[in-house]
Every structure is written in C-alpha cells, then in structure tokens.
C-alpha cells in the first residue's frame, strides 16, 4: 500500500498479532482513517491510543461517511493544506 485509496475499495491486511498491526500502521505515513474490527474492546482501545490517523472507526465502515458534519482530512502527509475551507469557497463565489 503506497498511496491513499479513494473509492469503494477496502484493503484487508492480515497480521499475526496486535504488535505487528500497530507497527505496520505506525511505520507508514499517517492514514486518513484506521478501521478496526474486533469484539474485544481492549483491542479497539489499544489501536486507537497507539496509532495516529485522520479519523478512527471501529466495527463499521459506513457510519463515518454518513456523518456529513465531520471534517474531511488527515494528519501528516494525508493532510490537505491546499484545500481551502468551504466558507472561503462560498465567500469567493458569492462576491
């Protein structure tokens, strides 16, 4: 996985343990989102606290996209600083 993926594609990666998963996530550029699926709340909490991403979603892949009030963007290399805020765009088009 070398680039951000946009679209109806959800890559699944198999790891041997939590340490390997956290290490894999942390050695890459920070992702726009980490999706974690587990019935164990300690697994979810550990992934959330030991990784960094633009957003985090547990046991769901749709709910986040339905919350239109949430801002879009990431952290680190996934952050889009060249994209102006929506109010700037509206101000420019209304003037």
C-alpha positions in Angstrom: 0.0 0.0 0.0 1.9 3.0 -1.3 -0.9 5.6 -1.8 -4.2 6.7 -0.3 -7.1 4.7 -1.7 -10.3 6.6 -2.6 -13.4 4.6 -3.7 -15.3 1.5 -2.8 -12.1 -0.5 -2.0 -11.3 -1.7 1.5 -7.9 -3.4 1.6 -7.7 -6.1 4.2 -4.3 -6.9 5.7 -3.6 -10.0 7.8 -1.2 -9.7 10.7 -0.1 -12.2 13.3 -0.7 -10.1 16.4 -1.5 -6.6 17.7 2.1 -5.5 17.9 2.6 -6.3 14.2 -0.6 -4.4 13.3 0.4 -1.3 15.3 4.0 -1.4 14.0 2.7 -1.7 10.4 0.4 1.3 10.8 3.0 3.5 12.6 5.8 2.9 10.1 3.7 4.2 7.2 2.6 7.7 6.5 -0.4 8.5 8.8 -3.6 7.2 7.1 -6.8 9.2 6.6 -8.6 6.6 8.7 -7.9 3.4 10.7 -10.8 0.9 10.5 -10.6 -1.7 13.3 -12.9 -4.7 13.6 -12.9 -6.6 16.9 -15.3 -7.8 19.5 -12.6 -7.1 22.1 -12.9 -3.5 23.4 -9.2 -3.7 24.6 -8.1 -4.3 21.0 -10.0 -1.3 19.8 -8.8 0.9 22.6 -5.2 -0.1 22.1 -5.3 0.6 18.3 -6.9 4.0 18.9 -4.4 5.0 21.6 -1.2 3.7 19.9 -1.8 4.8 16.3 -2.4 8.2 14.7 -4.7 8.9 11.8 -7.1 11.5 10.5 -10.0 9.5 11.9 -10.7 6.2 13.6 -13.7 3.9 13.0 -14.4 0.7 14.9 -16.6 -2.2 13.8 -18.1 -0.1 11.0 -17.2 1.2 7.6 -20.3 3.2 6.7 -21.2 5.2 9.7 -18.3 7.6 9.3 -19.3 8.5 5.7 -22.9 9.3 6.8 -21.8 11.9 9.3 -21.6 14.8 6.9 -20.8 17.3 9.7 -17.4 15.6 10.4 -14.5 17.4 8.7 -12.6 15.7 6.0 -8.8 15.5 6.2 -5.9 13.8 7.7 -2.7 14.4 9.7 0.8 14.4 8.5 1.2 13.6 4.8 -2.5 12.8 4.5 -3.5 16.4 5.5 -4.7 18.5 2.5 -3.5 22.1 3.3 -4.0 23.3 -0.3 -7.8 22.6 0.0 -9.4 25.9 1.3 -12.2 25.7 3.8 -15.7 25.6 2.4 -16.6 29.0 3.8 -13.7 30.6 1.7 -15.0 28.9 -1.4 -18.6 30.2 -0.7 -17.2 33.7 0.0 -15.4 33.8 -3.3 -18.4 32.6 -5.3 -20.8 35.0 -3.5 -18.7 38.1 -4.1 
